[in-house]
Every structure is written in structure tokens, then in C-alpha cells.
Amino acid sequence: MLDSMAKRYGVLPSNLLANGDTFDLMVMDVAVNYEVIQNAKANKQPLSQDMLTREVGKDKLESLKEKYYGNK
């Protein structure tokens, strides 16, 4: 992700590491997903199931805990 983010915004990866933060990652994620949605609309293709079933908030955190740490 670091490489694609540096290419997209035209900065060196070292500069991105030194000055970037999690907000930058969120903006990149939103921008890329928006492009995917717009391309799908333009080509009259359905969105992938991954995009349609995204979880947010506490549900997402709980599922990640179960996935990576098991049911403790």
C-alpha cells in the first residue's frame, strides 16, 4: 500500500513514512474505493461482494479479534 500511495500522490516512500499518518491511509482507501465504484457504474458491472458487505465499527473489531486471536 505504501508504494501505491507514494505513486498516487507523487512523493517518495521515505517522505510518506516521515510525514504520513493514518488519516492519509483513510483518504487513500476512500479515493480508491470511489474509483472502483465509478468504474463499475460506467461499465455497468456489479460491485464485488466484498464492497457490499463491509463491516464498520465495533462489529469489525470483534470479527478481527476472533479471526486473528481466536475466541478468548
ChimeraX attribute file (.defattr): number of C-alpha atoms within 10 A of each C-alpha:
attribute: neighborCount
match mode: 1-to-1
recipient: residues
	/A:1	9
	/A:2	13
	/A:3	11
	/A:4	11
	/A:5	17
	/A:6	16
	/A:7	12
	/A:8	10
	/A:9	10
	/A:10	10
	/A:11	12
	/A:12	14
	/A:13	16
	/A:14	11
	/A:15	10
	/A:16	17
	/A:17	11
	/A:18	9
	/A:19	9
	/A:20	12
	/A:21	10
	/A:22	8
	/A:23	9
	/A:24	13
	/A:25	14
	/A:26	11
	/A:27	11
	/A:28	17
	/A:29	13
	/A:30	12
	/A:31	12
	/A:32	12
	/A:33	13
	/A:34	12
	/A:35	11
	/A:36	15
	/A:37	17
	/A:38	13
	/A:39	13
	/A:40	14
	/A:41	12
	/A:42	9
	/A:43	9
	/A:44	9
	/A:45	10
	/A:46	9
	/A:47	14
	/A:48	11
	/A:49	8
	/A:50	8
	/A:51	11
	/A:52	8
	/A:53	8
	/A:54	8
	/A:55	12
	/A:56	8
	/A:57	7
	/A:58	9
	/A:59	10
	/A:60	11
	/A:61	12
	/A:62	11
	/A:63	14
	/A:64	12
	/A:65	13
	/A:66	11
	/A:67	10
	/A:68	8
	/A:69	9
	/A:70	9
	/A:71	9
	/A:72	5
